[in-house]
């Protein structure tokens, strides 16, 4: 090899090494603040993907408008495989049916990458309510009065709509009472201000430990290992379920090869035993499903929750 050719080859390799070193970071954009369970999940995934992909991975908490700001930011990001949206089911499934003008379409503006984890909801009552089963609560609610009121952390939230789903299945006229956040609902339950609520299973765990609340049924398809004594809604005689998820999406137009590579890294990350152990106390069950499965999940949940939301007549704007 001549000196000139060797110099040219050396220069090419040096340029390639520099290009790899200067590759832009992979951004995981999340519409919720640090400290939330979604933030913990995102940061755990980022740490693992940083190693497997051999590149910088950063978490960007882009809060505002219940996560909508993050959705819009990723929608308009370049489709180059350098930006992903971490989002719960509600932003991609419930909001399109609740907001008359959302400015993003979950099917046209994003590409599913991976479902990472699911979480379940529970319906329960305060400690002063004389109902030990879901059927007993339904009987109280049917008698009228304040027993027919149930709370959730926000109007338009998944717990709000799941409560309405239960009401329809049970043939009840329940009145939804929205609060400003989970902490406010839990305080209202502890004080006896509200008789019943739909919360995440993790939040019910906190209430039950306080002795101020009793979870009567879980929204999962099967009983949860953490709460083996709490039946599912189906076991209680009501043919409904309503697990939610956290998933990654890329901007529409992101190349298939990039999506597949990111999906493999994300699924491998969330399935690692140490990640699973850290997520279980947060009420998150690891799944790890790729782009094709996630696309089917999105469509099925969009149709399922859409019928509930339309029937409720609820509009967020």
Number of C-alpha atoms within 10 A of each C-alpha: 6 7 8 9 10 11 11 12 12 12 12 12 11 12 12 12 11 11 11 12 12 11 11 14 14 21 19 24 27 27 26 24 15 16 8 11 15 22 20 15 21 27 17 18 24 23 15 19 23 17 13 15 15 11 16 17 22 17 20 20 18 18 17 12 10 14 21 21 17 23 29 18 15 24 24 12 15 14 19 15 22 19 24 28 28 31 24 22 20 20 18 22 23 22 26 18 23 20 14 11 11 13 12 17 15 20 13 11 18 23 24 26 30 29 30 28 24 19 21 22 26 27 27 28 29 25 22 14 17 12 18 14 17 22 15 13 22 19 15 17 22 16 12 13 9 15 20 22 17 24 27 29 23 17 19 20 17 27 23 22 23 25 24 22 23 20 18 15 14 18 11 17 14 21 16 20 17 18 16 11 12 16 12 15 26 26 14 18 23 20 14 17 13 22 25 31 29 28 27 25 25 18 18 25 20 13 22 15 10 12 11 19 25 25 28 23 24 29 26 22 16 14 17 18 8 13 13 10 12 19 21 24 25 16 15 15 12 17 13 17 19 22 17 21 21 21 26 26 28 29 27 20 15 18 14 13 10 15 23 15 13 25 23 19 19 26 22 17 24 26 16 13 11 11 16 19 13 14 20 14 13 19 22 25 19 23 17 21 21 22 21 11 14 21 17 12 16 20 14 13 18 20 13 14 20 19 12 18 22 12 11 13 9 15 14 11 8
